Amino acid sequence: MSALALERIGHSYIGRSVLDHVDLSIDAGEVAALVGPSGCGKSTLVHIAAGIFEPSRGNVRRHYRRHAMVFQEPRLLPWATARDNIAYPLRLAGTGRRERRARAEAAAARVAFDAGDLGKYPSELSGGMRQRVAIARALVVTPDFVYFDEPFTALDVALKRRMQDLVIAAAGAAHFAALFVTHDLMEAARIANRILVLDMHGAGIIGERRLPGMPGARSEREVFDTVQHFLHQDPLFRHIHDVDERQTP
């Protein structure tokens, strides 16, 4: 049974159709990257899958126990410390203070966040540190499915790679499934088992490519060569860098 199945999903925004007849499924333990031209509805689709938006048409079937989400922006509470931001989902769930603290510190360690910085507020943290806190906040609830909505777009290349490595390691250790939205084909080829390509007008998944090997085991040369093949020889990726300036929500 798949961990997530979207069936004939359609969605409209202010009278304009942004998604239509989208079908996709993700297996338990699989990381799938969703790519497509800018403005084609990738973020809208992941928000529907996560239950943030209700689709206008179609069905979402979730066969996992618990999910978490990492957004484009860290979305941290400015008045809470890094530790309390990580523990916030546990607080909402009624978890006791001592257990919250222990689990928050364990989640921080999983993303290599320095324990000495847990008492700092978001304004005192760098962009990469804030994103580590956001990832730790997602992992603290021990999800078996995680949604990533272009979480590393604002980071520089070196920092982005470190964040990608954290996701690869976390997925390998916890065996969660994930839907990872990105506009960066190199990122998709590094972190995913499979790449799904959304039509440039949101009219369904037009194709997919399963990646050789496992995330974390591919050399940088293998990733580079795979992406070059996609961009220059595979017609599925012909419009991957097109831009639709009519931005979707």
RAFEN-V38309 format. One record per helix or strand. SS is the DSSP state (H for helix, E for strand). FROM is the first residue (numbers start at 0). TO is the last residue. Records with the same first field share a line. If there is no record, write none. Layout:
SS->FROM-TO  FROM-TO
//
This chain:
E->1-12  15-26  30-34  37-37  56-61  66-69  80-80  120-120  144-148  176-180  193-197  204-209  242-242
H->41-48  81-91  96-109  114-116  121-123  126-138  156-173  184-190  219-232  234-236
//
